[in-house]
Amino acid sequence: MALRKMRMLCAGGDKTLAEWDTQTISQEQLDRIEAEFNSKMREGFLAADVTDGRNVLIKKFNRNVETLLIPRVQGG
Amino acid sequence: MQRSRLSTASSSGQAEFIDRTSASFKARELLCEILPAAAREEFLAHDAFHFKGERAIYRICRSSQTEIWLNGRLTAHACMQLTIPAPSYDRMIAEYLILNSDENLYWNKANILRAKGPVLGLSELLLIAFNLVLLVKLVFDCLI
């Protein structure tokens, strides 16, 4: 069993958008999570795979990784 | 409100009361979860950590702009912000993840400001020129 989350940085620190068990989650639920991921990416979010210290940016949703969504960044 | 004492909260080593439900606390916890061990230790001690990239070494700080070090010299400051209001620790997370993954993207997104170094400005150059003129005049007067 592997529990995975999709989190997002926000005013409250971070917020969990979805949490699932990779072995038991249904395709329908996965599709919903992936749709939310894609929607955030279209808004300009960056996504990172933070599973076990990997800490790399990703472009596509992966059900097997811990995902952290980063709101759009800009120069200050 | 849940409050507890956290002894490693400040670089001064003094214990502080931390609101464990606060956005800042949550963001700090997440940053500690993400950082590699060495960077996490440095961050807990100094509220800042270094990241060694291919182009430079970066010192990512909570309360000031990121420092860019090249060949042992502070050469620039980088300013990057999230487009939402969020704790500074979240900005540090974003900077670290972007640098760790795509350093060029960081340079494209951040505002990079060259650090003020020992380079002479116009006023200093004018003063040096003026002093040289005085010196030449003094030597010339002595010779005549």
Backbone of each chain as ProteinMPNN parsed JSONL, in Angstrom:
{"seq_chain_A": "MALRKMRMLCAGGDKTLAEWDTQTISQEQLDRIEAEFNSKMREGFLAADVTDGRNVLIKKFNRNVETLLIPRVQGG", "coords_chain_A": {"N_chain_A": [[0.846, -1.196, 0.0], [0.593, 2.2, -0.885], [0.403, 5.407, 0.115], [-0.492, 8.438, -1.32], [-0.225, 11.992, -1.934], [-1.616, 15.027, -3.238], [-0.54, 18.159, -2.986], [-0.74, 21.711, -2.346], [0.927, 24.816, -2.37], [-0.071, 27.532, -0.364], [-1.869, 30.347, 1.08], [-2.286, 29.466, 3.615], [-0.071, 28.0, 4.227], [0.25, 25.108, 3.328], [-1.974, 23.083, 1.379], [-3.887, 20.131, 1.252], [-4.937, 18.716, -1.655], [-5.746, 16.33, -2.684], [-5.801, 12.894, -1.691], [-4.667, 9.591, -1.822], [-4.749, 6.01, -2.106], [-2.5, 4.219, -3.874], [-2.999, 1.689, -4.786], [-5.635, 1.078, -4.472], [-7.239, 3.074, -5.453], [-9.819, 4.282, -7.608], [-10.205, 4.398, -11.202], [-11.804, 6.448, -12.0], [-11.681, 8.286, -9.883], [-8.993, 8.89, -10.032], [-8.877, 10.129, -12.507], [-10.293, 12.428, -11.934], [-8.57, 13.708, -10.125], [-6.353, 14.048, -11.738], [-7.43, 15.777, -13.605], [-7.743, 18.056, -12.067], [-5.085, 18.606, -11.497], [-4.147, 19.181, -14.097], [-5.659, 21.433, -14.618], [-4.627, 23.274, -12.781], [-2.039, 23.453, -13.794], [-2.523, 24.684, -16.196], [-3.197, 27.147, -15.252], [-0.789, 28.186, -14.675], [0.678, 27.149, -12.64], [3.492, 25.471, -11.129], [4.674, 22.123, -10.909], [5.906, 19.742, -8.613], [7.701, 16.73, -8.044], [7.935, 15.386, -5.051], [8.619, 13.07, -3.831], [10.27, 11.069, -1.564], [12.613, 12.742, -1.446], [13.146, 13.349, -4.108], [12.426, 15.719, -5.495], [11.982, 17.173, -7.998], [10.894, 19.115, -10.797], [7.841, 18.485, -12.49], [5.853, 17.764, -15.396], [3.678, 16.304, -16.057], [0.891, 14.589, -14.6], [1.38, 12.105, -12.148], [0.35, 9.214, -10.743], [1.751, 7.82, -8.866], [3.434, 9.4, -7.393], [4.387, 11.804, -4.844], [2.946, 14.847, -5.013], [3.625, 18.282, -5.331], [2.149, 21.315, -5.726], [3.022, 24.422, -7.043], [2.225, 27.754, -6.829], [2.05, 30.249, -9.452], [5.116, 31.921, -10.127], [7.012, 34.976, -9.842], [9.312, 37.608, -10.724], [10.555, 39.727, -8.158]], "CA_chain_A": [[0.0, 0.0, 0.0], [1.347, 3.455, -0.897], [-0.48, 6.571, 0.153], [0.069, 9.592, -2.019], [-0.998, 13.233, -1.801], [-1.332, 16.17, -4.102], [-0.657, 19.339, -2.139], [-0.547, 22.985, -3.029], [1.331, 25.924, -1.503], [-1.168, 28.512, -0.306], [-1.747, 31.312, 2.181], [-2.293, 28.73, 4.882], [1.115, 27.141, 4.267], [-0.058, 24.212, 2.214], [-3.313, 22.497, 1.447], [-3.961, 18.855, 0.548], [-6.043, 18.724, -2.621], [-6.213, 14.943, -2.849], [-4.98, 11.874, -1.039], [-5.171, 8.326, -2.332], [-3.949, 4.787, -2.024], [-2.207, 3.927, -5.286], [-3.45, 0.349, -5.172], [-7.087, 0.884, -4.388], [-7.991, 4.198, -6.03], [-10.497, 3.941, -8.86], [-9.795, 5.187, -12.361], [-12.633, 7.663, -12.025], [-11.096, 9.227, -8.92], [-7.701, 9.327, -10.596], [-9.168, 11.073, -13.593], [-10.689, 13.702, -11.311], [-7.353, 14.323, -9.564], [-5.528, 14.47, -12.88], [-8.074, 16.958, -14.213], [-7.419, 19.195, -11.197], [-3.663, 18.859, -11.747], [-4.021, 19.845, -15.4], [-6.268, 22.755, -14.5], [-3.64, 24.124, -12.089], [-0.915, 23.683, -14.699], [-2.966, 25.678, -17.187], [-3.2, 28.448, -14.564], [0.596, 28.64, -14.536], [1.338, 26.5, -11.51], [4.547, 24.49, -11.372], [4.439, 20.93, -10.098], [7.149, 19.044, -8.265], [7.639, 15.398, -7.449], [8.716, 15.493, -3.811], [8.682, 11.735, -3.241], [11.572, 10.587, -1.052], [13.727, 13.638, -1.764], [13.411, 13.514, -5.548], [12.397, 17.178, -5.613], [12.145, 17.655, -9.366], [9.672, 19.624, -11.424], [7.214, 17.557, -13.435], [4.856, 18.406, -16.267], [2.498, 15.45, -16.154], [0.444, 13.951, -13.366], [1.8, 10.717, -11.95], [-0.395, 8.706, -9.583], [2.652, 7.153, -7.919], [4.373, 10.323, -6.721], [3.903, 12.885, -3.984], [2.978, 16.028, -5.869], [3.457, 19.584, -4.689], [1.859, 22.35, -6.718], [3.578, 25.73, -6.67], [1.561, 28.815, -7.591], [2.903, 30.973, -10.395], [6.122, 32.767, -9.483], [7.424, 36.132, -10.637], [10.402, 38.379, -10.147], [10.059, 40.708, -7.172]], "C_chain_A": [[0.883, 1.249, 0.0], [0.353, 4.602, -0.932], [0.224, 7.748, -0.502], [-0.851, 10.791, -1.857], [-0.672, 14.173, -2.946], [-1.606, 17.401, -3.246], [-0.365, 20.597, -2.933], [-0.079, 24.027, -2.019], [0.227, 26.965, -1.529], [-0.955, 29.434, 0.901], [-1.69, 30.62, 3.534], [-1.074, 27.835, 5.054], [1.034, 26.156, 3.123], [-1.405, 23.56, 2.457], [-3.288, 21.184, 0.673], [-5.185, 18.856, -0.359], [-6.611, 17.324, -2.816], [-5.245, 13.998, -2.157], [-5.53, 10.518, -1.453], [-4.203, 7.178, -2.049], [-3.736, 4.316, -3.454], [-2.771, 2.581, -5.746], [-4.962, 0.21, -5.211], [-7.901, 1.988, -5.069], [-8.614, 3.791, -7.372], [-10.008, 4.844, -9.992], [-10.559, 6.511, -12.411], [-12.072, 8.728, -11.072], [-9.767, 9.776, -9.437], [-7.905, 10.363, -11.688], [-9.525, 12.45, -13.031], [-9.462, 14.443, -10.776], [-6.466, 14.851, -10.693], [-6.107, 15.714, -13.549], [-7.755, 18.203, -13.381], [-5.949, 19.604, -11.385], [-3.503, 19.658, -13.042], [-4.597, 21.256, -15.372], [-5.292, 23.732, -13.831], [-2.463, 24.444, -13.016], [-1.281, 24.726, -15.757], [-2.976, 27.082, -16.582], [-1.781, 28.987, -14.366], [1.315, 28.07, -13.326], [2.515, 25.672, -12.009], [4.231, 23.292, -10.492], [5.758, 20.243, -9.827], [6.832, 17.678, -7.688], [8.543, 15.439, -6.216], [8.777, 14.147, -3.082], [10.102, 11.407, -2.81], [12.753, 11.437, -1.51], [14.043, 13.789, -3.235], [13.449, 15.002, -5.913], [12.674, 17.712, -7.02], [10.801, 18.146, -9.91], [9.146, 18.593, -12.416], [6.163, 18.313, -14.251], [3.55, 17.614, -16.286], [2.16, 14.818, -14.814], [0.92, 12.501, -13.327], [1.16, 10.225, -10.655], [0.522, 8.158, -8.504], [3.57, 8.094, -7.153], [3.631, 11.302, -5.813], [4.047, 14.166, -4.784], [2.787, 17.294, -5.047], [3.263, 20.625, -5.785], [2.329, 23.704, -6.187], [2.871, 26.8, -7.49], [2.557, 29.562, -8.472], [3.89, 31.872, -9.637], [6.48, 33.91, -10.424], [8.599, 36.824, -9.956], [9.859, 39.454, -9.232], [10.708, 42.056, -7.343]], "O_chain_A": [[1.817, 1.346, 0.796], [-0.428, 4.749, -1.872], [1.401, 8.004, -0.251], [-2.061, 10.658, -1.672], [0.405, 14.115, -3.539], [-2.739, 17.656, -2.836], [0.181, 20.552, -4.035], [-0.632, 24.113, -0.923], [-0.344, 27.25, -2.581], [0.022, 29.301, 1.637], [-1.107, 31.143, 4.484], [-1.055, 26.991, 5.95], [1.664, 26.338, 2.08], [-1.9, 23.497, 3.582], [-2.74, 21.118, -0.428], [-6.319, 18.98, 0.104], [-7.802, 17.154, -3.08], [-4.047, 14.262, -2.051], [-6.744, 10.316, -1.435], [-3.015, 7.375, -1.792], [-4.702, 4.045, -4.167], [-2.99, 2.361, -6.937], [-5.503, -0.661, -5.894], [-9.112, 1.852, -5.241], [-8.013, 3.058, -8.157], [-9.464, 5.922, -9.751], [-10.023, 7.545, -12.811], [-12.0, 9.909, -11.411], [-9.464, 10.96, -9.295], [-7.178, 11.354, -11.766], [-9.124, 13.484, -13.564], [-9.333, 15.654, -10.954], [-5.909, 15.946, -10.612], [-5.371, 16.591, -14.0], [-7.525, 19.278, -13.933], [-5.621, 20.79, -11.425], [-2.814, 20.678, -13.075], [-4.079, 22.16, -16.027], [-5.152, 24.874, -14.267], [-1.955, 25.565, -13.021], [-0.45, 25.542, -16.156], [-2.792, 28.076, -17.285], [-1.604, 30.127, -13.934], [2.44, 28.467, -13.024], [2.536, 25.228, -13.157], [3.593, 23.432, -9.448], [6.624, 20.168, -10.698], [5.857, 17.486, -6.961], [9.766, 15.517, -6.334], [8.965, 14.098, -1.867], [11.029, 11.466, -3.617], [13.782, 10.899, -1.918], [15.104, 14.307, -3.586], [14.386, 15.473, -6.558], [13.507, 18.601, -7.201], [9.735, 17.659, -9.535], [9.918, 17.915, -13.093], [5.662, 19.359, -13.838], [2.47, 18.165, -16.498], [3.042, 14.548, -13.999], [0.87, 11.779, -14.322], [1.418, 10.779, -9.587], [0.117, 8.043, -7.347], [4.394, 7.646, -6.355], [2.445, 11.582, -5.983], [5.152, 14.53, -5.188], [1.909, 17.372, -4.187], [4.113, 20.788, -6.66], [2.066, 24.072, -5.042], [2.91, 26.76, -8.72], [3.766, 29.504, -8.246], [3.537, 32.498, -8.638], [6.28, 33.827, -11.636], [8.841, 36.641, -8.763], [8.807, 40.032, -9.508], [10.403, 42.987, -6.598]]}, "seq_chain_B": "MQRSRLSTASSSGQAEFIDRTSASFKARELLCEILPAAAREEFLAHDAFHFKGERAIYRICRSSQTEIWLNGRLTAHACMQLTIPAPSYDRMIAEYLILNSDENLYWNKANILRAKGPVLGLSELLLIAFNLVLLVKLVFDCLI", "coords_chain_B": {"N_chain_B": [[-6.338, 27.797, 20.868], [-3.673, 25.888, 19.689], [-0.619, 25.7, 21.237], [2.895, 25.382, 21.498], [6.177, 24.657, 22.833], [9.12, 25.185, 21.069], [12.314, 24.308, 20.724], [14.217, 24.651, 18.752], [13.603, 26.795, 17.246], [14.708, 29.318, 16.72], [17.628, 31.061, 15.512], [19.074, 32.095, 17.523], [18.963, 30.323, 19.507], [17.247, 30.491, 21.59], [14.317, 29.374, 23.207], [11.089, 29.456, 21.747], [7.646, 30.403, 21.668], [5.559, 28.702, 19.57], [2.996, 28.775, 17.235], [1.442, 26.025, 16.353], [-0.533, 25.662, 14.524], [-0.314, 27.633, 12.74], [0.119, 29.263, 9.529], [2.732, 29.802, 8.855], [4.169, 28.021, 10.46], [3.33, 25.566, 9.415], [4.299, 25.778, 6.811], [6.992, 25.917, 7.295], [7.47, 23.403, 8.377], [6.928, 21.849, 6.148], [8.954, 22.687, 4.435], [11.172, 21.711, 5.831], [10.642, 19.026, 5.564], [11.059, 18.631, 2.886], [13.683, 19.482, 2.272], [17.086, 18.313, 1.756], [19.117, 16.499, 4.159], [21.488, 17.923, 5.054], [21.077, 20.568, 4.219], [18.744, 21.056, 5.594], [19.601, 20.99, 8.273], [21.267, 23.211, 8.28], [19.405, 25.167, 7.688], [17.73, 25.043, 9.956], [19.442, 25.98, 11.852], [20.207, 28.527, 10.958], [18.129, 29.804, 9.665], [18.305, 29.951, 6.978], [19.635, 28.565, 3.942], [22.146, 26.946, 1.897], [22.33, 26.394, -1.609], [23.857, 24.497, -4.041], [24.332, 25.189, -7.266], [24.709, 24.752, -10.871], [25.441, 27.065, -12.096], [25.971, 28.842, -10.064], [26.362, 29.446, -6.496], [23.768, 29.468, -4.199], [22.275, 31.341, -1.625], [19.606, 30.847, 0.191], [17.354, 32.723, 1.86], [15.161, 33.412, 4.639], [14.292, 35.947, 5.4], [15.365, 37.792, 3.704], [16.557, 38.796, 0.42], [17.522, 36.271, -1.963], [20.878, 35.266, -2.027], [23.436, 35.33, -4.481], [26.27, 33.61, -5.128], [29.467, 33.641, -6.561], [32.465, 32.184, -7.404], [33.297, 32.509, -4.745], [32.512, 35.075, -4.177], [30.014, 37.466, -3.377], [27.82, 38.069, -5.816], [25.348, 38.811, -6.792], [21.859, 39.53, -6.115], [18.844, 37.708, -5.87], [15.44, 38.045, -6.56], [12.498, 36.553, -6.002], [9.047, 35.881, -6.121], [6.02, 34.412, -4.894], [2.889, 34.429, -6.563], [0.772, 34.619, -4.944], [-0.446, 35.533, -1.669], [1.604, 34.232, 0.787], [3.363, 32.293, 3.297], [6.822, 33.135, 3.996], [8.405, 30.88, 4.016], [7.21, 29.219, 2.169], [7.876, 30.484, -0.195], [10.597, 29.981, -0.102], [10.581, 27.22, -0.42], [9.599, 27.04, -3.038], [11.657, 28.365, -4.442], [13.823, 26.664, -3.913], [12.965, 24.211, -5.079], [12.678, 24.9, -7.761], [15.285, 25.727, -8.427], [16.653, 23.336, -7.967], [15.762, 21.796, -9.976], [15.579, 23.15, -12.436], [17.692, 25.334, -13.21], [18.026, 27.384, -15.064], [15.429, 28.2, -15.544], [14.887, 29.395, -13.137], [16.581, 31.633, -13.285], [15.335, 32.933, -15.339], [12.864, 33.561, -14.284], [13.264, 34.905, -11.831], [14.062, 38.138, -10.441], [17.079, 39.449, -11.038], [19.533, 41.101, -9.36], [22.444, 42.942, -9.573], [25.017, 42.698, -7.167], [26.249, 45.284, -5.023], [29.511, 46.023, -5.413], [33.088, 46.389, -4.847], [33.488, 48.112, -6.917], [34.474, 51.125, -8.529], [32.673, 54.157, -8.436], [31.392, 56.95, -10.379], [31.777, 59.303, -8.902], [33.853, 58.602, -7.176], [35.889, 58.149, -9.031], [36.181, 60.702, -10.135], [37.113, 62.067, -7.912], [39.57, 60.803, -7.494], [40.863, 61.533, -9.864], [40.952, 64.293, -9.508], [42.63, 64.457, -7.265], [44.968, 63.452, -8.393], [45.566, 65.467, -10.224], [46.101, 67.545, -8.429], [48.353, 66.466, -7.208], [50.189, 66.346, -9.332], [50.383, 69.042, -9.838], [51.553, 69.89, -7.458], [54.039, 68.584, -7.542], [55.038, 69.776, -9.849], [55.156, 72.476, -9.015], [57.108, 72.274, -7.048], [59.347, 71.632, -8.529], [59.823, 73.887, -9.997]], "CA_chain_B": [[-5.245, 27.703, 19.903], [-2.649, 24.979, 20.156], [0.709, 26.302, 21.256], [3.895, 24.529, 22.123], [7.514, 25.228, 22.865], [9.994, 24.548, 20.096], [13.617, 24.85, 21.103], [15.09, 24.937, 17.607], [12.901, 27.734, 16.383], [15.448, 30.504, 16.317], [19.07, 30.874, 15.412], [19.688, 32.512, 18.773], [18.934, 29.188, 20.413], [16.252, 30.681, 22.631], [13.042, 28.723, 22.925], [10.016, 30.383, 21.414], [6.336, 29.807, 21.535], [5.197, 28.584, 18.159], [1.629, 28.357, 16.985], [1.574, 24.888, 15.437], [-1.58, 25.69, 13.509], [-0.127, 28.797, 11.874], [0.565, 29.009, 8.157], [4.193, 29.821, 8.868], [4.663, 26.765, 11.049], [3.083, 24.482, 8.456], [5.203, 25.946, 5.669], [8.333, 25.585, 7.796], [7.506, 21.942, 8.487], [6.991, 21.3, 4.789], [10.304, 22.956, 3.935], [12.063, 20.74, 6.501], [10.332, 17.707, 5.002], [11.56, 18.561, 1.511], [15.127, 19.724, 2.151], [18.036, 17.257, 2.119], [19.5, 16.599, 5.57], [22.488, 18.954, 5.343], [20.435, 21.874, 4.046], [17.767, 21.191, 6.681], [20.349, 21.343, 9.49], [21.703, 24.599, 8.117], [18.209, 26.007, 7.765], [17.261, 25.095, 11.341], [20.394, 26.76, 12.641], [20.417, 29.904, 10.486], [16.96, 30.314, 8.948], [18.732, 30.091, 5.578], [20.446, 27.409, 3.539], [22.835, 27.101, 0.626], [22.078, 25.426, -2.671], [24.94, 24.582, -5.021], [23.862, 24.944, -8.621], [25.777, 24.679, -11.872], [25.851, 28.422, -12.441], [26.391, 29.602, -8.885], [25.885, 28.946, -5.204], [22.667, 30.335, -3.77], [21.925, 31.304, -0.199], [18.178, 31.158, 0.231], [17.098, 33.241, 3.203], [13.744, 33.648, 4.898], [13.917, 37.341, 5.59], [16.004, 38.7, 2.748], [16.646, 38.252, -0.938], [18.477, 35.181, -2.155], [22.217, 35.722, -2.425], [24.079, 34.514, -5.516], [27.723, 33.643, -4.908], [30.246, 33.095, -7.671], [33.902, 32.198, -7.068], [33.495, 32.999, -3.383], [32.099, 36.477, -4.028], [28.592, 37.758, -3.542], [27.768, 38.809, -7.076], [24.007, 39.319, -7.115], [20.716, 39.119, -5.309], [17.703, 37.282, -6.683], [14.159, 38.267, -5.905], [11.404, 35.783, -6.599], [7.873, 35.874, -5.246], [4.819, 33.699, -5.323], [1.87, 35.419, -6.945], [-0.283, 34.603, -3.926], [0.123, 35.784, -0.339], [1.963, 32.948, 1.417], [4.506, 32.455, 4.207], [8.139, 33.196, 3.346], [8.934, 29.516, 3.864], [6.681, 28.69, 0.906], [8.719, 31.055, -1.254], [11.873, 29.252, -0.042], [10.315, 25.904, -1.024], [9.503, 27.237, -4.491], [12.989, 28.676, -4.966], [14.66, 25.452, -3.854], [12.516, 23.199, -6.043], [12.978, 25.369, -9.123], [16.739, 25.66, -8.604], [17.078, 21.941, -7.97], [15.249, 21.132, -11.164], [15.809, 23.9, -13.665], [18.347, 26.584, -12.787], [17.777, 28.433, -16.062], [14.075, 28.703, -15.307], [15.012, 30.311, -11.995], [17.169, 32.897, -13.757], [14.341, 33.602, -16.185], [11.722, 34.031, -13.492], [13.644, 35.803, -10.735], [14.665, 39.413, -10.75], [18.465, 39.341, -10.582], [20.119, 42.43, -9.174], [23.869, 42.816, -9.314], [25.388, 43.187, -5.834], [27.179, 46.411, -5.038], [30.835, 45.541, -5.044], [34.08, 47.436, -4.656], [33.694, 48.828, -8.18], [34.463, 52.563, -8.299], [31.643, 54.917, -9.112], [31.842, 58.165, -11.056], [32.249, 60.289, -7.927], [35.171, 58.174, -6.696], [36.843, 58.359, -10.125], [36.431, 62.146, -10.236], [37.934, 62.448, -6.759], [40.927, 60.307, -7.764], [41.416, 62.383, -10.922], [41.223, 65.604, -8.891], [43.812, 64.283, -6.431], [46.127, 63.302, -9.284], [45.874, 66.81, -10.747], [46.745, 68.273, -7.332], [49.68, 65.886, -7.012], [51.023, 66.795, -10.452], [50.639, 70.48, -9.63], [52.49, 69.994, -6.335], [55.358, 68.192, -8.052], [55.43, 70.805, -10.807], [55.511, 73.66, -8.233], [58.368, 71.994, -6.349], [60.409, 71.597, -9.503], [60.063, 75.215, -10.582]], "C_chain_B": [[-4.124, 26.837, 20.487], [-1.273, 25.651, 20.086], [1.695, 25.356, 21.913], [5.255, 25.186, 22.041], [8.412, 24.46, 21.894], [11.384, 25.139, 20.265], [14.494, 25.208, 19.915], [14.527, 26.032, 16.712], [13.735, 28.919, 15.941], [16.927, 30.241, 16.306], [19.752, 31.277, 16.711], [19.682, 31.384, 19.795], [17.913, 29.338, 21.52], [14.959, 29.998, 22.228], [11.971, 29.77, 22.652], [8.701, 29.649, 21.44], [5.937, 29.83, 20.073], [3.752, 28.119, 18.074], [1.664, 27.263, 15.918], [0.497, 24.866, 14.356], [-1.337, 26.819, 12.498], [0.38, 28.384, 10.495], [2.081, 28.915, 8.111], [4.764, 28.508, 9.394], [4.497, 25.614, 10.06], [4.063, 24.556, 7.286], [6.629, 25.559, 6.074], [8.511, 24.066, 7.895], [7.656, 21.302, 7.106], [8.384, 21.507, 4.19], [11.294, 21.951, 4.536], [11.864, 19.34, 5.927], [10.989, 17.535, 3.632], [13.085, 18.647, 1.43], [15.964, 18.477, 2.452], [18.595, 17.531, 3.521], [20.444, 17.768, 5.87], [21.871, 20.356, 5.255], [19.43, 22.117, 5.172], [18.462, 21.604, 7.987], [20.773, 22.813, 9.438], [20.519, 25.554, 8.275], [17.733, 26.149, 9.22], [18.176, 25.952, 12.214], [20.402, 28.238, 12.25], [19.219, 30.538, 9.788], [17.278, 30.593, 7.478], [19.542, 28.849, 5.23], [21.08, 27.683, 2.183], [22.377, 26.017, -0.351], [23.181, 25.604, -3.716], [24.4, 24.22, -6.403], [25.021, 24.858, -9.59], [26.309, 26.061, -12.214], [26.425, 29.188, -11.26], [25.982, 28.863, -7.617], [24.869, 29.963, -4.69], [22.482, 30.206, -2.26], [20.484, 31.79, -0.091], [17.802, 31.5, 1.67], [15.607, 33.488, 3.385], [13.411, 35.134, 4.838], [14.645, 38.314, 4.669], [16.1, 38.02, 1.388], [17.707, 37.157, -1.015], [19.811, 35.734, -2.653], [22.784, 34.766, -3.472], [25.584, 34.702, -5.397], [28.43, 32.965, -6.073], [31.722, 33.245, -7.324], [34.156, 32.835, -5.705], [33.088, 34.439, -3.152], [30.601, 36.606, -4.205], [28.438, 38.624, -4.78], [26.385, 39.402, -7.371], [22.999, 38.885, -6.059], [19.588, 38.728, -6.253], [16.426, 37.495, -5.895], [13.074, 37.515, -6.673], [10.252, 35.736, -5.601], [6.818, 34.934, -5.798], [3.777, 34.752, -5.652], [0.661, 35.379, -6.016], [0.347, 34.997, -2.592], [0.384, 34.442, 0.348], [3.147, 33.183, 2.346], [5.831, 32.459, 3.44], [8.715, 31.806, 3.117], [8.414, 28.877, 2.57], [7.492, 29.21, -0.278], [10.064, 30.327, -1.294], [11.723, 27.865, -0.676], [10.321, 26.038, -2.548], [10.883, 27.496, -5.083], [13.858, 27.423, -5.006], [14.254, 24.454, -4.939], [12.832, 23.615, -7.481], [14.484, 25.27, -9.388], [17.215, 24.22, -8.756], [16.743, 21.245, -9.289], [15.641, 21.83, -12.457], [16.367, 25.282, -13.313], [18.089, 27.721, -13.775], [16.392, 29.032, -15.909], [14.094, 29.708, -14.157], [15.536, 31.666, -12.457], [16.194, 33.662, -14.656], [13.223, 34.217, -15.364], [12.118, 35.098, -12.47], [14.177, 37.125, -11.273], [16.083, 39.377, -10.183], [19.086, 40.735, -10.529], [21.585, 42.285, -8.815], [24.203, 43.423, -7.94], [26.357, 44.348, -5.967], [28.527, 45.919, -4.558], [31.793, 46.691, -4.858], [34.38, 48.211, -5.944], [33.577, 50.331, -7.929], [33.359, 53.237, -9.096], [32.236, 56.177, -9.723], [32.429, 59.165, -10.062], [33.648, 59.925, -7.408], [36.244, 58.419, -7.767], [37.198, 59.839, -10.269], [37.343, 62.607, -9.105], [39.383, 62.013, -6.963], [41.605, 61.189, -8.816], [41.813, 63.753, -10.353], [42.491, 65.53, -8.035], [45.075, 64.146, -7.268], [46.562, 64.655, -9.847], [46.607, 67.62, -9.682], [48.178, 67.789, -7.111], [50.642, 66.357, -8.089], [51.393, 68.265, -10.273], [51.669, 70.68, -8.523], [53.908, 69.665, -6.788], [55.906, 69.258, -8.974], [55.896, 72.064, -10.072], [56.858, 73.487, -7.523], [59.561, 72.074, -7.291], [60.767, 72.993, -10.008], [60.611, 76.194, -9.525]], "O_chain_B": [[-3.69, 27.034, 21.622], [-0.832, 26.104, 19.03], [1.322, 24.601, 22.811], [5.464, 26.137, 21.289], [8.449, 23.23, 21.908], [11.609, 26.317, 19.987], [15.429, 25.996, 20.06], [14.93, 26.172, 15.558], [13.483, 29.476, 14.873], [17.429, 29.341, 16.98], [20.877, 30.856, 16.979], [20.329, 31.485, 20.837], [17.723, 28.416, 22.314], [14.554, 30.035, 21.066], [11.961, 30.84, 23.261], [8.642, 28.433, 21.257], [5.98, 30.875, 19.424], [3.344, 27.184, 18.763], [1.886, 27.535, 14.738], [0.612, 24.125, 13.379], [-2.069, 26.944, 11.517], [0.977, 27.322, 10.316], [2.645, 28.066, 7.421], [5.718, 27.961, 8.841], [5.398, 24.793, 9.887], [4.587, 23.539, 6.83], [7.369, 24.956, 5.297], [9.559, 23.524, 7.545], [8.409, 20.345, 6.925], [8.924, 20.622, 3.527], [12.147, 21.411, 3.832], [12.815, 18.566, 5.82], [11.417, 16.44, 3.268], [13.706, 17.964, 0.615], [15.593, 17.675, 3.309], [18.548, 18.662, 4.004], [20.228, 18.514, 6.825], [22.115, 21.21, 6.107], [19.281, 23.242, 5.647], [17.966, 22.464, 8.714], [20.651, 23.55, 10.416], [20.625, 26.603, 8.91], [17.376, 27.243, 9.657], [17.736, 26.567, 13.185], [20.581, 29.106, 13.104], [19.291, 31.691, 9.366], [16.593, 31.379, 6.824], [20.069, 28.169, 6.11], [20.618, 28.533, 1.422], [22.081, 24.886, 0.035], [23.412, 26.707, -4.211], [24.054, 23.066, -6.66], [26.183, 24.887, -9.183], [27.475, 26.217, -12.577], [27.262, 30.074, -11.432], [25.349, 27.808, -7.661], [25.098, 31.171, -4.748], [22.527, 29.11, -1.701], [20.189, 32.973, -0.257], [17.919, 30.672, 2.574], [14.882, 33.74, 2.422], [12.379, 35.529, 4.295], [14.546, 39.528, 4.844], [15.773, 36.844, 1.229], [18.658, 37.131, -0.233], [19.863, 36.553, -3.571], [22.633, 33.549, -3.363], [26.102, 35.809, -5.546], [28.053, 31.878, -6.511], [32.168, 34.341, -6.983], [35.105, 33.6, -5.53], [33.288, 34.977, -2.062], [29.996, 35.954, -5.055], [28.873, 39.775, -4.798], [26.269, 40.378, -8.111], [23.256, 38.005, -5.238], [19.401, 39.342, -7.303], [16.346, 37.166, -4.711], [12.784, 37.81, -7.833], [10.457, 35.574, -4.398], [6.737, 34.696, -7.003], [3.785, 35.842, -5.082], [-0.351, 36.03, -6.275], [1.549, 34.815, -2.402], [-0.521, 33.617, 0.471], [3.862, 34.174, 2.195], [5.942, 31.861, 2.37], [9.428, 31.577, 2.14], [9.117, 28.079, 1.949], [7.762, 28.482, -1.233], [10.611, 30.082, -2.368], [12.618, 27.393, -1.376], [10.961, 25.257, -3.252], [11.241, 26.914, -6.107], [14.537, 27.153, -5.996], [15.112, 23.914, -5.637], [13.206, 22.785, -8.31], [14.906, 24.789, -10.44], [18.081, 23.928, -9.581], [17.357, 20.244, -9.66], [15.99, 21.185, -13.446], [15.627, 26.251, -13.144], [17.951, 28.878, -13.377], [16.199, 30.229, -16.118], [13.412, 30.733, -14.195], [15.01, 32.712, -12.077], [16.23, 34.891, -14.72], [12.697, 35.274, -15.712], [11.396, 36.074, -12.269], [14.671, 37.212, -12.398], [16.26, 39.284, -8.968], [19.148, 41.445, -11.533], [21.931, 41.585, -7.863], [23.737, 44.509, -7.597], [27.172, 44.4, -6.888], [28.664, 45.453, -3.427], [31.373, 47.84, -4.724], [35.406, 48.884, -6.044], [32.687, 50.77, -7.201], [33.139, 52.933, -10.269], [33.433, 56.437, -9.599], [33.448, 59.798, -10.336], [34.505, 60.789, -7.223], [37.358, 58.839, -7.456], [38.356, 60.192, -10.493], [38.234, 63.432, -9.309], [40.312, 62.757, -6.647], [42.775, 61.546, -8.676], [42.87, 64.293, -10.679], [43.326, 66.434, -8.077], [46.13, 64.663, -6.899], [47.753, 64.955, -9.938], [47.597, 68.293, -9.97], [49.089, 68.579, -6.863], [51.779, 66.725, -7.796], [52.527, 68.681, -10.513], [52.55, 71.533, -8.632], [54.858, 70.376, -6.46], [57.083, 69.61, -8.904], [56.906, 72.66, -10.446], [57.641, 74.431, -7.414], [60.642, 72.521, -6.91], [61.907, 73.236, -10.404], [60.871, 77.356, -9.836]]}, "name": "protein", "num_of_chains": 2, "seq": "MALRKMRMLCAGGDKTLAEWDTQTISQEQLDRIEAEFNSKMREGFLAADVTDGRNVLIKKFNRNVETLLIPRVQGGMQRSRLSTASSSGQAEFIDRTSASFKARELLCEILPAAAREEFLAHDAFHFKGERAIYRICRSSQTEIWLNGRLTAHACMQLTIPAPSYDRMIAEYLILNSDENLYWNKANILRAKGPVLGLSELLLIAFNLVLLVKLVFDCLI"}
